[in-house]
């Protein structure tokens, strides 16, 4: 995601990096807001950002003969 320059034209928020045509007599107000660099948008590899996911024991159990037959194995 790229940063854009935002401003207001007659109360409407617009992107000023695209250089919209300005009507005559229009005033542009710019507000600069620093980015919060303390927050990362994505977690690092291996970093837990939520509760741990528990895998039920039944999911790791070996398949029965009927299940193997159903899957064609």
PDB file with SEQRES, HELIX, SHEET and CRYST1 records, atoms N, CA, C and O in Angstrom:
SEQRES   1 A   73  UNK UNK UNK UNK UNK UNK UNK UNK UNK UNK UNK UNK UNK          
SEQRES   2 A   73  UNK UNK UNK UNK UNK UNK UNK UNK UNK UNK UNK UNK UNK          
SEQRES   3 A   73  UNK UNK UNK UNK UNK UNK UNK UNK UNK UNK UNK UNK UNK          
SEQRES   4 A   73  UNK UNK UNK UNK UNK UNK UNK UNK UNK UNK UNK UNK UNK          
SEQRES   5 A   73  UNK UNK UNK UNK UNK UNK UNK UNK UNK UNK UNK UNK UNK          
SEQRES   6 A   73  UNK UNK UNK UNK UNK UNK UNK UNK                              
HELIX    1 AA1 UNK A   57  UNK A   60  1                                   4    
HELIX    2 AA2 UNK A   65  UNK A   70  1                                   6    
SHEET    1 AA1 2 UNK A   6  UNK A   9  0                                        
SHEET    2 AA1 2 UNK A  12  UNK A  15 -1                                        
CRYST1    1.000    1.000    1.000  90.00  90.00  90.00 P 1           1          
ATOM      1  N   UNK A   1       0.842  -1.164   0.000  1.00  0.00           N  
ATOM      2  CA  UNK A   1       0.000   0.000   0.000  1.00  0.00           C  
ATOM      3  C   UNK A   1       0.893   1.235   0.000  1.00  0.00           C  
ATOM      4  O   UNK A   1       1.814   1.337   0.810  1.00  0.00           O  
ATOM      5  N   UNK A   2       0.634   2.135  -0.871  1.00  0.00           N  
ATOM      6  CA  UNK A   2       1.445   3.338  -0.954  1.00  0.00           C  
ATOM      7  C   UNK A   2       0.797   4.455  -0.158  1.00  0.00           C  
ATOM      8  O   UNK A   2      -0.413   4.465   0.070  1.00  0.00           O  
ATOM      9  N   UNK A   3       1.629   5.392   0.256  1.00  0.00           N  
ATOM     10  CA  UNK A   3       1.114   6.551   0.974  1.00  0.00           C  
ATOM     11  C   UNK A   3       0.554   7.546  -0.023  1.00  0.00           C  
ATOM     12  O   UNK A   3       1.097   7.705  -1.116  1.00  0.00           O  
ATOM     13  N   UNK A   4      -0.521   8.213   0.342  1.00  0.00           N  
ATOM     14  CA  UNK A   4      -1.097   9.246  -0.508  1.00  0.00           C  
ATOM     15  C   UNK A   4      -1.162  10.541   0.271  1.00  0.00           C  
ATOM     16  O   UNK A   4      -1.196  10.548   1.501  1.00  0.00           O  
ATOM     17  N   UNK A   5      -1.179  11.609  -0.451  1.00  0.00           N  
ATOM     18  CA  UNK A   5      -1.349  12.921   0.153  1.00  0.00           C  
ATOM     19  C   UNK A   5      -2.836  13.227   0.108  1.00  0.00           C  
ATOM     20  O   UNK A   5      -3.432  13.301  -0.967  1.00  0.00           O  
ATOM     21  N   UNK A   6      -3.436  13.405   1.285  1.00  0.00           N  
ATOM     22  CA  UNK A   6      -4.863  13.680   1.358  1.00  0.00           C  
ATOM     23  C   UNK A   6      -5.076  15.130   1.751  1.00  0.00           C  
ATOM     24  O   UNK A   6      -4.308  15.683   2.538  1.00  0.00           O  
ATOM     25  N   UNK A   7      -6.092  15.732   1.219  1.00  0.00           N  
ATOM     26  CA  UNK A   7      -6.459  17.098   1.570  1.00  0.00           C  
ATOM     27  C   UNK A   7      -7.959  17.254   1.459  1.00  0.00           C  
ATOM     28  O   UNK A   7      -8.662  16.325   1.062  1.00  0.00           O  
ATOM     29  N   UNK A   8      -8.440  18.415   1.807  1.00  0.00           N  
ATOM     30  CA  UNK A   8      -9.876  18.659   1.686  1.00  0.00           C  
ATOM     31  C   UNK A   8     -10.114  19.768   0.680  1.00  0.00           C  
ATOM     32  O   UNK A   8      -9.409  20.777   0.672  1.00  0.00           O  
ATOM     33  N   UNK A   9     -11.093  19.576  -0.153  1.00  0.00           N  
ATOM     34  CA  UNK A   9     -11.530  20.602  -1.096  1.00  0.00           C  
ATOM     35  C   UNK A   9     -13.007  20.818  -0.825  1.00  0.00           C  
ATOM     36  O   UNK A   9     -13.826  19.925  -1.043  1.00  0.00           O  
ATOM     37  N   UNK A  10     -13.335  21.982  -0.359  1.00  0.00           N  
ATOM     38  CA  UNK A  10     -14.716  22.327   0.007  1.00  0.00           C  
ATOM     39  C   UNK A  10     -15.321  21.291   0.952  1.00  0.00           C  
ATOM     40  O   UNK A  10     -16.490  20.929   0.818  1.00  0.00           O  
ATOM     41  N   UNK A  11     -14.520  20.816   1.911  1.00  0.00           N  
ATOM     42  CA  UNK A  11     -15.008  19.868   2.910  1.00  0.00           C  
ATOM     43  C   UNK A  11     -14.931  18.415   2.498  1.00  0.00           C  
ATOM     44  O   UNK A  11     -15.167  17.541   3.333  1.00  0.00           O  
ATOM     45  N   UNK A  12     -14.613  18.114   1.247  1.00  0.00           N  
ATOM     46  CA  UNK A  12     -14.499  16.732   0.785  1.00  0.00           C  
ATOM     47  C   UNK A  12     -13.041  16.304   0.828  1.00  0.00           C  
ATOM     48  O   UNK A  12     -12.165  17.048   0.387  1.00  0.00           O  
ATOM     49  N   UNK A  13     -12.768  15.100   1.359  1.00  0.00           N  
ATOM     50  CA  UNK A  13     -11.406  14.582   1.409  1.00  0.00           C  
ATOM     51  C   UNK A  13     -11.052  14.024   0.037  1.00  0.00           C  
ATOM     52  O   UNK A  13     -11.787  13.205  -0.513  1.00  0.00           O  
ATOM     53  N   UNK A  14      -9.925  14.470  -0.515  1.00  0.00           N  
ATOM     54  CA  UNK A  14      -9.486  14.022  -1.841  1.00  0.00           C  
ATOM     55  C   UNK A  14      -8.007  13.674  -1.788  1.00  0.00           C  
ATOM     56  O   UNK A  14      -7.280  14.131  -0.906  1.00  0.00           O  
ATOM     57  N   UNK A  15      -7.571  12.859  -2.742  1.00  0.00           N  
ATOM     58  CA  UNK A  15      -6.143  12.540  -2.884  1.00  0.00           C  
ATOM     59  C   UNK A  15      -5.496  13.639  -3.706  1.00  0.00           C  
ATOM     60  O   UNK A  15      -5.894  13.894  -4.843  1.00  0.00           O  
ATOM     61  N   UNK A  16      -4.497  14.288  -3.127  1.00  0.00           N  
ATOM     62  CA  UNK A  16      -3.846  15.384  -3.832  1.00  0.00           C  
ATOM     63  C   UNK A  16      -2.646  14.924  -4.653  1.00  0.00           C  
ATOM     64  O   UNK A  16      -2.118  15.695  -5.454  1.00  0.00           O  
ATOM     65  N   UNK A  17      -2.202  13.661  -4.463  1.00  0.00           N  
ATOM     66  CA  UNK A  17      -1.073  13.193  -5.263  1.00  0.00           C  
ATOM     67  C   UNK A  17      -1.485  12.935  -6.706  1.00  0.00           C  
ATOM     68  O   UNK A  17      -0.622  12.792  -7.572  1.00  0.00           O  
ATOM     69  N   UNK A  18      -2.769  12.873  -6.981  1.00  0.00           N  
ATOM     70  CA  UNK A  18      -3.255  12.710  -8.355  1.00  0.00           C  
ATOM     71  C   UNK A  18      -3.520  14.067  -9.005  1.00  0.00           C  
ATOM     72  O   UNK A  18      -3.909  14.130 -10.171  1.00  0.00           O  
ATOM     73  N   UNK A  19      -3.313  15.137  -8.267  1.00  0.00           N  
ATOM     74  CA  UNK A  19      -3.480  16.512  -8.744  1.00  0.00           C  
ATOM     75  C   UNK A  19      -4.839  16.734  -9.409  1.00  0.00           C  
ATOM     76  O   UNK A  19      -4.919  16.908 -10.625  1.00  0.00           O  
ATOM     77  N   UNK A  20      -5.904  16.727  -8.610  1.00  0.00           N  
ATOM     78  CA  UNK A  20      -7.220  16.974  -9.207  1.00  0.00           C  
ATOM     79  C   UNK A  20      -7.326  18.420  -9.664  1.00  0.00           C  
ATOM     80  O   UNK A  20      -6.678  19.295  -9.089  1.00  0.00           O  
ATOM     81  N   UNK A  21      -8.119  18.684 -10.674  1.00  0.00           N  
ATOM     82  CA  UNK A  21      -8.296  20.071 -11.104  1.00  0.00           C  
ATOM     83  C   UNK A  21      -9.034  20.843 -10.013  1.00  0.00           C  
ATOM     84  O   UNK A  21     -10.048  20.381  -9.490  1.00  0.00           O  
ATOM     85  N   UNK A  22      -8.520  22.008  -9.681  1.00  0.00           N  
ATOM     86  CA  UNK A  22      -9.125  22.825  -8.634  1.00  0.00           C  
ATOM     87  C   UNK A  22     -10.030  23.881  -9.246  1.00  0.00           C  
ATOM     88  O   UNK A  22      -9.625  24.590 -10.167  1.00  0.00           O  
ATOM     89  N   UNK A  23     -11.243  23.987  -8.742  1.00  0.00           N  
ATOM     90  CA  UNK A  23     -12.109  25.061  -9.214  1.00  0.00           C  
ATOM     91  C   UNK A  23     -11.541  26.407  -8.768  1.00  0.00           C  
ATOM     92  O   UNK A  23     -10.852  26.485  -7.750  1.00  0.00           O  
ATOM     93  N   UNK A  24     -11.822  27.441  -9.509  1.00  0.00           N  
ATOM     94  CA  UNK A  24     -11.281  28.751  -9.146  1.00  0.00           C  
ATOM     95  C   UNK A  24     -11.877  29.204  -7.818  1.00  0.00           C  
ATOM     96  O   UNK A  24     -13.058  28.988  -7.543  1.00  0.00           O  
ATOM     97  N   UNK A  25     -11.037  29.838  -7.000  1.00  0.00           N  
ATOM     98  CA  UNK A  25     -11.467  30.328  -5.697  1.00  0.00           C  
ATOM     99  C   UNK A  25     -11.542  29.246  -4.636  1.00  0.00           C  
ATOM    100  O   UNK A  25     -12.049  29.494  -3.542  1.00  0.00           O  
ATOM    101  N   UNK A  26     -11.051  28.060  -4.931  1.00  0.00           N  
ATOM    102  CA  UNK A  26     -11.104  26.947  -3.992  1.00  0.00           C  
ATOM    103  C   UNK A  26      -9.872  26.986  -3.096  1.00  0.00           C  
ATOM    104  O   UNK A  26      -8.780  27.315  -3.560  1.00  0.00           O  
ATOM    105  N   UNK A  27     -10.034  26.655  -1.826  1.00  0.00           N  
ATOM    106  CA  UNK A  27      -8.916  26.643  -0.887  1.00  0.00           C  
ATOM    107  C   UNK A  27      -8.613  25.194  -0.503  1.00  0.00           C  
ATOM    108  O   UNK A  27      -9.526  24.425  -0.204  1.00  0.00           O  
ATOM    109  N   UNK A  28      -7.338  24.826  -0.513  1.00  0.00           N  
ATOM    110  CA  UNK A  28      -6.914  23.473  -0.168  1.00  0.00           C  
ATOM    111  C   UNK A  28      -6.257  23.521   1.202  1.00  0.00           C  
ATOM    112  O   UNK A  28      -5.371  24.342   1.442  1.00  0.00           O  
ATOM    113  N   UNK A  29      -6.690  22.642   2.104  1.00  0.00           N  
ATOM    114  CA  UNK A  29      -6.089  22.537   3.427  1.00  0.00           C  
ATOM    115  C   UNK A  29      -5.394  21.192   3.526  1.00  0.00           C  
ATOM    116  O   UNK A  29      -5.993  20.162   3.220  1.00  0.00           O  
ATOM    117  N   UNK A  30      -4.137  21.188   3.949  1.00  0.00           N  
ATOM    118  CA  UNK A  30      -3.372  19.956   4.109  1.00  0.00           C  
ATOM    119  C   UNK A  30      -3.163  19.687   5.586  1.00  0.00           C  
ATOM    120  O   UNK A  30      -2.886  20.603   6.360  1.00  0.00           O  
ATOM    121  N   UNK A  31      -3.295  18.429   5.975  1.00  0.00           N  
ATOM    122  CA  UNK A  31      -3.002  18.002   7.335  1.00  0.00           C  
ATOM    123  C   UNK A  31      -1.996  16.871   7.235  1.00  0.00           C  
ATOM    124  O   UNK A  31      -2.241  15.873   6.557  1.00  0.00           O  
ATOM    125  N   UNK A  32      -0.870  17.024   7.905  1.00  0.00           N  
ATOM    126  CA  UNK A  32       0.160  15.988   7.888  1.00  0.00           C  
ATOM    127  C   UNK A  32       0.042  15.191   9.178  1.00  0.00           C  
ATOM    128  O   UNK A  32       0.085  15.753  10.272  1.00  0.00           O  
ATOM    129  N   UNK A  33      -0.105  13.883   9.041  1.00  0.00           N  
ATOM    130  CA  UNK A  33      -0.190  13.007  10.195  1.00  0.00           C  
ATOM    131  C   UNK A  33       0.907  11.962  10.081  1.00  0.00           C  
ATOM    132  O   UNK A  33       0.993  11.269   9.067  1.00  0.00           O  
ATOM    133  N   UNK A  34       1.757  11.835  11.115  1.00  0.00           N  
ATOM    134  CA  UNK A  34       2.829  10.839  11.053  1.00  0.00           C  
ATOM    135  C   UNK A  34       2.257   9.427  11.133  1.00  0.00           C  
ATOM    136  O   UNK A  34       1.231   9.192  11.771  1.00  0.00           O  
ATOM    137  N   UNK A  35       2.935   8.501  10.480  1.00  0.00           N  
ATOM    138  CA  UNK A  35       2.539   7.102  10.540  1.00  0.00           C  
ATOM    139  C   UNK A  35       2.971   6.521  11.875  1.00  0.00           C  
ATOM    140  O   UNK A  35       4.015   6.898  12.406  1.00  0.00           O  
ATOM    141  N   UNK A  36       2.189   5.617  12.415  1.00  0.00           N  
ATOM    142  CA  UNK A  36       2.549   4.948  13.659  1.00  0.00           C  
ATOM    143  C   UNK A  36       3.471   3.791  13.302  1.00  0.00           C  
ATOM    144  O   UNK A  36       3.006   2.714  12.927  1.00  0.00           O  
ATOM    145  N   UNK A  37       4.772   4.010  13.418  1.00  0.00           N  
ATOM    146  CA  UNK A  37       5.736   2.988  13.015  1.00  0.00           C  
ATOM    147  C   UNK A  37       5.921   1.929  14.093  1.00  0.00           C  
ATOM    148  O   UNK A  37       6.602   0.930  13.861  1.00  0.00           O  
ATOM    149  N   UNK A  38       5.327   2.127  15.268  1.00  0.00           N  
ATOM    150  CA  UNK A  38       5.476   1.130  16.323  1.00  0.00           C  
ATOM    151  C   UNK A  38       4.634  -0.108  16.033  1.00  0.00           C  
ATOM    152  O   UNK A  38       4.940  -1.188  16.540  1.00  0.00           O  
ATOM    153  N   UNK A  39       3.586   0.024  15.232  1.00  0.00           N  
ATOM    154  CA  UNK A  39       2.739  -1.117  14.879  1.00  0.00           C  
ATOM    155  C   UNK A  39       3.162  -1.674  13.529  1.00  0.00           C  
ATOM    156  O   UNK A  39       3.338  -0.933  12.562  1.00  0.00           O  
ATOM    157  N   UNK A  40       3.323  -2.992  13.478  1.00  0.00           N  
ATOM    158  CA  UNK A  40       3.593  -3.640  12.201  1.00  0.00           C  
ATOM    159  C   UNK A  40       2.269  -4.088  11.615  1.00  0.00           C  
ATOM    160  O   UNK A  40       1.380  -4.518  12.351  1.00  0.00           O  
ATOM    161  N   UNK A  41       2.127  -3.994  10.325  1.00  0.00           N  
ATOM    162  CA  UNK A  41       0.877  -4.419   9.699  1.00  0.00           C  
ATOM    163  C   UNK A  41       0.781  -5.941   9.626  1.00  0.00           C  
ATOM    164  O   UNK A  41      -0.316  -6.492   9.539  1.00  0.00           O  
ATOM    165  N   UNK A  42       1.925  -6.618   9.661  1.00  0.00           N  
ATOM    166  CA  UNK A  42       1.929  -8.083   9.585  1.00  0.00           C  
ATOM    167  C   UNK A  42       2.814  -8.643  10.687  1.00  0.00           C  
ATOM    168  O   UNK A  42       3.788  -8.012  11.098  1.00  0.00           O  
ATOM    169  N   UNK A  43       2.472  -9.817  11.152  1.00  0.00           N  
ATOM    170  CA  UNK A  43       3.270 -10.473  12.186  1.00  0.00           C  
ATOM    171  C   UNK A  43       4.515 -11.085  11.555  1.00  0.00           C  
ATOM    172  O   UNK A  43       4.525 -11.424  10.372  1.00  0.00           O  
ATOM    173  N   UNK A  44       5.566 -11.222  12.367  1.00  0.00           N  
ATOM    174  CA  UNK A  44       6.767 -11.911  11.902  1.00  0.00           C  
ATOM    175  C   UNK A  44       6.486 -13.411  11.872  1.00  0.00           C  
ATOM    176  O   UNK A  44       5.540 -13.884  12.502  1.00  0.00           O  
ATOM    177  N   UNK A  45       7.301 -14.145  11.148  1.00  0.00           N  
ATOM    178  CA  UNK A  45       7.140 -15.592  11.069  1.00  0.00           C  
ATOM    179  C   UNK A  45       7.317 -16.179  12.468  1.00  0.00           C  
ATOM    180  O   UNK A  45       8.309 -15.902  13.143  1.00  0.00           O  
ATOM    181  N   UNK A  46       6.363 -16.978  12.893  1.00  0.00           N  
ATOM    182  CA  UNK A  46       6.428 -17.609  14.206  1.00  0.00           C  
ATOM    183  C   UNK A  46       5.843 -16.776  15.328  1.00  0.00           C  
ATOM    184  O   UNK A  46       5.709 -17.273  16.446  1.00  0.00           O  
ATOM    185  N   UNK A  47       5.490 -15.525  15.070  1.00  0.00           N  
ATOM    186  CA  UNK A  47       4.920 -14.661  16.101  1.00  0.00           C  
ATOM    187  C   UNK A  47       3.434 -14.979  16.255  1.00  0.00           C  
ATOM    188  O   UNK A  47       2.699 -15.038  15.270  1.00  0.00           O  
ATOM    189  N   UNK A  48       3.003 -15.182  17.491  1.00  0.00           N  
ATOM    190  CA  UNK A  48       1.606 -15.485  17.769  1.00  0.00           C  
ATOM    191  C   UNK A  48       0.852 -14.190  17.973  1.00  0.00           C  
ATOM    192  O   UNK A  48       1.238 -13.368  18.805  1.00  0.00           O  
ATOM    193  N   UNK A  49      -0.226 -13.998  17.219  1.00  0.00           N  
ATOM    194  CA  UNK A  49      -0.995 -12.760  17.341  1.00  0.00           C  
ATOM    195  C   UNK A  49      -2.384 -13.005  17.917  1.00  0.00           C  
ATOM    196  O   UNK A  49      -3.140 -12.056  18.126  1.00  0.00           O  
ATOM    197  N   UNK A  50      -2.724 -14.240  18.170  1.00  0.00           N  
ATOM    198  CA  UNK A  50      -4.042 -14.553  18.710  1.00  0.00           C  
ATOM    199  C   UNK A  50      -3.950 -15.765  19.612  1.00  0.00           C  
ATOM    200  O   UNK A  50      -2.854 -16.249  19.897  1.00  0.00           O  
ATOM    201  N   UNK A  51      -5.082 -16.255  20.061  1.00  0.00           N  
ATOM    202  CA  UNK A  51      -5.056 -17.441  20.919  1.00  0.00           C  
ATOM    203  C   UNK A  51      -4.557 -18.659  20.143  1.00  0.00           C  
ATOM    204  O   UNK A  51      -4.717 -18.756  18.927  1.00  0.00           O  
ATOM    205  N   UNK A  52      -3.951 -19.577  20.881  1.00  0.00           N  
ATOM    206  CA  UNK A  52      -3.407 -20.785  20.253  1.00  0.00           C  
ATOM    207  C   UNK A  52      -4.541 -21.649  19.715  1.00  0.00           C  
ATOM    208  O   UNK A  52      -5.602 -21.744  20.332  1.00  0.00           O  
ATOM    209  N   UNK A  53      -4.315 -22.277  18.569  1.00  0.00           N  
ATOM    210  CA  UNK A  53      -5.307 -23.161  17.961  1.00  0.00           C  
ATOM    211  C   UNK A  53      -5.040 -24.571  18.449  1.00  0.00           C  
ATOM    212  O   UNK A  53      -3.930 -25.085  18.310  1.00  0.00           O  
ATOM    213  N   UNK A  54      -6.048 -25.191  19.014  1.00  0.00           N  
ATOM    214  CA  UNK A  54      -5.916 -26.554  19.527  1.00  0.00           C  
ATOM    215  C   UNK A  54      -6.419 -27.548  18.484  1.00  0.00           C  
ATOM    216  O   UNK A  54      -7.537 -27.422  17.985  1.00  0.00           O  
ATOM    217  N   UNK A  55      -5.591 -28.530  18.163  1.00  0.00           N  
ATOM    218  CA  UNK A  55      -5.982 -29.590  17.223  1.00  0.00           C  
ATOM    219  C   UNK A  55      -6.545 -30.741  18.046  1.00  0.00           C  
ATOM    220  O   UNK A  55      -5.850 -31.260  18.920  1.00  0.00           O  
ATOM    221  N   UNK A  56      -7.787 -31.156  17.791  1.00  0.00           N  
ATOM    222  CA  UNK A  56      -8.355 -32.271  18.563  1.00  0.00           C  
ATOM    223  C   UNK A  56      -7.584 -33.564  18.306  1.00  0.00           C  
ATOM    224  O   UNK A  56      -7.082 -33.793  17.205  1.00  0.00           O  
ATOM    225  N   UNK A  57      -7.499 -34.401  19.330  1.00  0.00           N  
ATOM    226  CA  UNK A  57      -6.768 -35.666  19.202  1.00  0.00           C  
ATOM    227  C   UNK A  57      -7.359 -36.552  18.110  1.00  0.00           C  
ATOM    228  O   UNK A  57      -6.632 -37.294  17.449  1.00  0.00           O  
ATOM    229  N   UNK A  58      -8.684 -36.476  17.918  1.00  0.00           N  
ATOM    230  CA  UNK A  58      -9.321 -37.315  16.896  1.00  0.00           C  
ATOM    231  C   UNK A  58      -8.800 -36.979  15.495  1.00  0.00           C  
ATOM    232  O   UNK A  58      -8.773 -37.842  14.617  1.00  0.00           O  
ATOM    233  N   UNK A  59      -8.392 -35.740  15.293  1.00  0.00           N  
ATOM    234  CA  UNK A  59      -7.909 -35.333  13.971  1.00  0.00           C  
ATOM    235  C   UNK A  59      -6.561 -35.967  13.649  1.00  0.00           C  
ATOM    236  O   UNK A  59      -6.218 -36.139  12.479  1.00  0.00           O  
ATOM    237  N   UNK A  60      -5.796 -36.315  14.681  1.00  0.00           N  
ATOM    238  CA  UNK A  60      -4.471 -36.900  14.464  1.00  0.00           C  
ATOM    239  C   UNK A  60      -4.474 -38.424  14.579  1.00  0.00           C  
ATOM    240  O   UNK A  60      -3.438 -39.062  14.388  1.00  0.00           O  
ATOM    241  N   UNK A  61      -5.622 -39.004  14.887  1.00  0.00           N  
ATOM    242  CA  UNK A  61      -5.714 -40.460  15.025  1.00  0.00           C  
ATOM    243  C   UNK A  61      -5.602 -41.115  13.651  1.00  0.00           C  
ATOM    244  O   UNK A  61      -6.017 -40.536  12.648  1.00  0.00           O  
ATOM    245  N   UNK A  62      -5.039 -42.330  13.608  1.00  0.00           N  
ATOM    246  CA  UNK A  62      -4.954 -43.016  12.312  1.00  0.00           C  
ATOM    247  C   UNK A  62      -6.349 -43.343  11.776  1.00  0.00           C  
ATOM    248  O   UNK A  62      -7.303 -43.493  12.540  1.00  0.00           O  
ATOM    249  N   UNK A  63      -6.447 -43.448  10.470  1.00  0.00           N  
ATOM    250  CA  UNK A  63      -7.730 -43.753   9.834  1.00  0.00           C  
ATOM    251  C   UNK A  63      -8.112 -45.210  10.077  1.00  0.00           C  
ATOM    252  O   UNK A  63      -7.255 -46.093  10.112  1.00  0.00           O  
ATOM    253  N   UNK A  64      -9.394 -45.441  10.241  1.00  0.00           N  
ATOM    254  CA  UNK A  64      -9.884 -46.819  10.399  1.00  0.00           C  
ATOM    255  C   UNK A  64      -9.938 -47.484   9.023  1.00  0.00           C  
ATOM    256  O   UNK A  64      -9.783 -46.831   7.991  1.00  0.00           O  
ATOM    257  N   UNK A  65     -10.161 -48.797   9.039  1.00  0.00           N  
ATOM    258  CA  UNK A  65     -10.252 -49.533   7.769  1.00  0.00           C  
ATOM    259  C   UNK A  65     -11.397 -49.011   6.908  1.00  0.00           C  
ATOM    260  O   UNK A  65     -11.259 -48.903   5.689  1.00  0.00           O  
ATOM    261  N   UNK A  66     -12.538 -48.682   7.542  1.00  0.00           N  
ATOM    262  CA  UNK A  66     -13.682 -48.158   6.783  1.00  0.00           C  
ATOM    263  C   UNK A  66     -13.346 -46.802   6.156  1.00  0.00           C  
ATOM    264  O   UNK A  66     -13.717 -46.536   5.013  1.00  0.00           O  
ATOM    265  N   UNK A  67     -12.645 -45.951   6.901  1.00  0.00           N  
ATOM    266  CA  UNK A  67     -12.274 -44.631   6.370  1.00  0.00           C  
ATOM    267  C   UNK A  67     -11.284 -44.767   5.218  1.00  0.00           C  
ATOM    268  O   UNK A  67     -11.377 -44.045   4.226  1.00  0.00           O  
ATOM    269  N   UNK A  68     -10.338 -45.694   5.351  1.00  0.00           N  
ATOM    270  CA  UNK A  68      -9.387 -45.927   4.259  1.00  0.00           C  
ATOM    271  C   UNK A  68     -10.121 -46.394   3.004  1.00  0.00           C  
ATOM    272  O   UNK A  68      -9.798 -45.956   1.899  1.00  0.00           O  
ATOM    273  N   UNK A  69     -11.109 -47.282   3.168  1.00  0.00           N  
ATOM    274  CA  UNK A  69     -11.886 -47.776   2.043  1.00  0.00           C  
ATOM    275  C   UNK A  69     -12.691 -46.633   1.417  1.00  0.00           C  
ATOM    276  O   UNK A  69     -12.776 -46.530   0.193  1.00  0.00           O  
ATOM    277  N   UNK A  70     -13.289 -45.762   2.270  1.00  0.00           N  
ATOM    278  CA  UNK A  70     -14.059 -44.624   1.755  1.00  0.00           C  
ATOM    279  C   UNK A  70     -13.193 -43.698   0.909  1.00  0.00           C  
ATOM    280  O   UNK A  70     -13.661 -43.144  -0.085  1.00  0.00           O  
ATOM    281  N   UNK A  71     -11.945 -43.531   1.297  1.00  0.00           N  
ATOM    282  CA  UNK A  71     -11.032 -42.650   0.561  1.00  0.00           C  
ATOM    283  C   UNK A  71     -10.367 -43.363  -0.618  1.00  0.00           C  
ATOM    284  O   UNK A  71      -9.643 -42.743  -1.396  1.00  0.00           O  
ATOM    285  N   UNK A  72     -10.616 -44.658  -0.743  1.00  0.00           N  
ATOM    286  CA  UNK A  72     -10.044 -45.411  -1.862  1.00  0.00           C  
ATOM    287  C   UNK A  72      -8.580 -45.744  -1.655  1.00  0.00           C  
ATOM    288  O   UNK A  72      -7.828 -45.892  -2.618  1.00  0.00           O  
ATOM    289  N   UNK A  73      -8.174 -45.863  -0.393  1.00  0.00           N  
ATOM    290  CA  UNK A  73      -6.762 -46.182  -0.101  1.00  0.00           C  
ATOM    291  C   UNK A  73      -6.599 -47.617   0.337  1.00  0.00           C  
ATOM    292  O   UNK A  73      -5.483 -48.053   0.621  1.00  0.00           O  
TER     293      UNK A  73                                                      
END                                                                             
